[in-house]
Amino acid sequence: MNGEERDDIVVLLGEDGEEVEFEHLDTIEMDGSEYVILLPLDDQENEEVDEVVILKIEHDKDGEDSFITVDDEEELNKVFEEFKTRMEDEYDFDE
């Protein structure tokens, strides 16, 4: 990345405890909750983007944000549809 520092990079711990870098694509507020849409940076080396990661943002009493996995398939689909609508000019979503 030629030494540039990017402010759209989010680093999370993977299941194996290793750091995984994601590009922050969007934050969506829906039904009283906030969601973050992330793209694994490893996927950007490929020509096509296969999937994004959608996590719910929870705020604790100290103002710290936590990203929580969304297990509800219907909730995930609703957020992803909103993301597709907002980003249709930037990405080609094949059905």
LINSUL-V329925 format. One record per residue. RES is the residue in one small letter. PSI is psi in degrees with one decimal (NA if undefined). Layout:
BEGIN
res:RES psi:PSI
res:RES psi:PSI
END
This chain:
BEGIN
res:m psi:24.6
res:n psi:43.0
res:g psi:1.6
res:e psi:141.3
res:e psi:129.0
res:r psi:140.0
res:d psi:5.4
res:d psi:16.1
res:i psi:130.8
res:v psi:131.1
res:v psi:122.0
res:l psi:159.1
res:l psi:127.9
res:g psi:176.7
res:e psi:-28.6
res:d psi:5.9
res:g psi:-0.4
res:e psi:150.4
res:e psi:135.6
res:v psi:130.9
res:e psi:139.0
res:f psi:150.0
res:e psi:130.1
res:h psi:117.4
res:l psi:-38.5
res:d psi:157.4
res:t psi:128.9
res:i psi:130.5
res:e psi:128.0
res:m psi:131.6
res:d psi:40.8
res:g psi:5.7
res:s psi:159.6
res:e psi:142.7
res:y psi:146.1
res:v psi:137.8
res:i psi:120.7
res:l psi:147.3
res:l psi:120.1
res:p psi:129.6
res:l psi:-28.1
res:d psi:-34.9
res:d psi:-22.0
res:q psi:-15.6
res:e psi:-26.4
res:n psi:158.2
res:e psi:-35.5
res:e psi:147.7
res:v psi:120.1
res:d psi:-37.8
res:e psi:156.4
res:v psi:165.2
res:v psi:129.3
res:i psi:122.2
res:l psi:145.5
res:k psi:140.1
res:i psi:125.9
res:e psi:136.5
res:h psi:127.9
res:d psi:177.3
res:k psi:-19.3
res:d psi:2.3
res:g psi:6.6
res:e psi:142.4
res:d psi:141.3
res:s psi:144.1
res:f psi:126.0
res:i psi:135.5
res:t psi:137.3
res:v psi:117.5
res:d psi:-19.3
res:d psi:111.8
res:e psi:-39.5
res:e psi:-42.2
res:e psi:-44.6
res:l psi:-46.1
res:n psi:-39.7
res:k psi:-44.8
res:v psi:-41.9
res:f psi:-39.3
res:e psi:-40.3
res:e psi:-41.7
res:f psi:-45.3
res:k psi:-41.1
res:t psi:-43.7
res:r psi:-28.4
res:m psi:14.1
res:e psi:-26.3
res:d psi:-21.2
res:e psi:-28.2
res:y psi:151.1
res:d psi:105.6
res:f psi:110.2
res:d psi:130.8
res:e psi:NA
END
